[in-house]
Amino acid sequence: MKLFRILLRAAWKTVIGAAIAGLLNGISTAGLIALINGALHHSQVLGAFLPWAFLGLALLLLLTHFASQVLLVRAAQQALLEMRLLLSRRILASPLRQLEGIGTAQLLATLTDDVDAVSRSFSALPNLFNAIAIVLGCLLYMGWLSPILFFALVALIGIGTSSYLFLASKARRFLKRARDEQDHLFQHFRTLTEGNKELKLNQNRRVAFINEDLQPTAEITRQQNQLGFTVFAIAASWGQLLLFVTIGFFLFTLPHILGVSSTVLSGYVLTIIYLMLPMQQVIDAIPIFSRASVALSKVESLQLTLADSPQDSQLSTHETDGLKPWQKLQLVGVTHSYHSGGAEQPITFTLGPLYLEFAAGEIIFIVGGNGSGKSTLAKIITGLYVPESGDIFLDALKIDDRNREAYRQQFATVFSDFYLFDRLLGLEPSHLVEQVPQYLERLRLSHKVTLQGDRFSTTNLSQGERKRLGLLTAYLEDRPVYVFDEWAADQDPLFRDFFYRKLLPELKERGKTIFVISHDDRYFDLGDRLIKLDYGQVAVAH
Ligand SMILES: Nc1ncnc2c1ncn2[C@@H]1O[C@H](COP(=O)(O)OP(=O)(O)OP(=O)(O)O)[C@@H](O)[C@H]1O
């Protein structure tokens, strides 16, 4: 049902067009069977008109089949496109903490596996729709042939469907378990790709990883999927058996009880035999739709619901309007906690409550031991984490959900786990192109990287060089506040010195506020302020 709602939302006009074509297709199928049955019994009513009626109906069948298939393919592909975009937008609009809680492996599993499952079900839709239309058309014909036999048939179909659905619900449970394992499997795939060096260099670790992690998880996934699809196969065979039981019932039992004519009887048997293929198509489609419904439940369990589209404002990149230049950034009683799992699990780390005030144009060093909360503070200051309690103010403006997006646009950052884009995304290249060679020169990258159009010639660089390119991107963003999270940690001593003594003061001269997370105590005196954190609390602030 959810799938159908997605489809209708994406292209309801096309779906209605396809439904009408499908219905006509079902009617023309039933009409053709009626004609064939009539011809077999040398119906006087139709006479010479029969071949023309046959030709007309055959043409209508062809056209409506083609039209319904083409329209449904179009609607299904449109729905799939919208679902992919909506899911991506949702991920972009979701709070960072929520995404960190879900984890990369689950997000990847959803974006690939779940979207794939839904895509398969959309691909199966045209045939399913057509099959349902034919079944309905044929049922209509059989109801017209003999209402009594029709009720007997509906009763048999009812028994068949409910027993099939009972089995299908069992199978769905196995598919759900297999899908849950898929998240773990993706986690192992990440280990495989990201931990490849460590796995290659240690044979024992590699063998243990394969035997104890990857293989058992892959085995459970296989086993649960296999069980699920086996139950579906049993259900499908049961469905087939019921179909023949129905034919036998109509051929050998009912005529004796009800005394129906041979025309009605042959009409029924002919139609039921004709129905076998569409029925089979419906039965074959059900596992695909079950898998898709498991996938959609998974997507919804991540609270990345597909029901509504995120506000455009949450995605806009031109949202700096509305925030006037400010003089003071304040954190008033701000706290943030991490939990060992979900929100109901015990707290493992708490930052704050913090009461801090920063003036525009200052260089602020944020220092402290590993795990003291520096990066967490940076995520709070930049608006990536919403404070659990307390508030952030820009002068008198309180930052809340209405202006948080605009607030975030104040910051250009290079986090320690930053992502390097291979092109100037969202930056208007024309007026930047002149500045880039100059920056590349200053960052001593000009011998390695050039800008080709809006794309860097390469991002296959050393870690230190990648960070310099990250810095260049941050320069080009030209935002009021810069945040560098251990930026200099990968730089050689010469360039590190250049960064602290030259680049930071230059940014300050341009009126920028700069937060520098650093362990380089040799340079701490270059800052206007120093905030030292210890286990999430401010130990020193001056
Ligand atoms: N996504 C997360 N989920 C749960 N706990 C986290 C998460 N990120 C950080 N933590 C915990 O919060 C604490 C502070 O982490 P944070 O990264 O802010 O420290 P840091 O001062 O930047 O450390 P470092 O100098 O090592 O980079 C750590 O103990 C860490 O285990």
The ligand as an ORCA input file, in Angstrom:
! r2SCAN-3c Opt
* xyz 0 1
  N      29.690     10.117     17.537
  C      29.992      9.831     18.802
  N      29.244      8.941     19.499
  C      29.526      8.639     20.776
  N      30.544      9.177     21.466
  C      31.330     10.070     20.847
  C      31.092     10.444     19.478
  N      32.027     11.351     19.125
  C      32.814     11.523     20.214
  N      32.388     10.758     21.231
  C      32.984     10.707     22.588
  O      32.998     12.024     23.095
  C      34.234     12.308     23.720
  C      34.816     13.619     23.159
  O      35.130     13.428     21.799
  P      35.748     14.591     20.913
  O      35.933     14.036     19.549
  O      34.940     15.812     21.078
  O      37.141     14.787     21.632
  P      38.417     15.622     21.169
  O      38.776     16.491     22.322
  O      38.165     16.298     19.868
  O      39.495     14.464     21.013
  P      40.794     14.342     20.075
  O      41.807     15.309     20.568
  O      41.233     12.931     20.294
  O      40.341     14.611     18.674
  C      35.138     11.113     23.478
  O      35.304     10.422     24.699
  C      34.409     10.247     22.493
  O      34.485      8.901     22.857
*
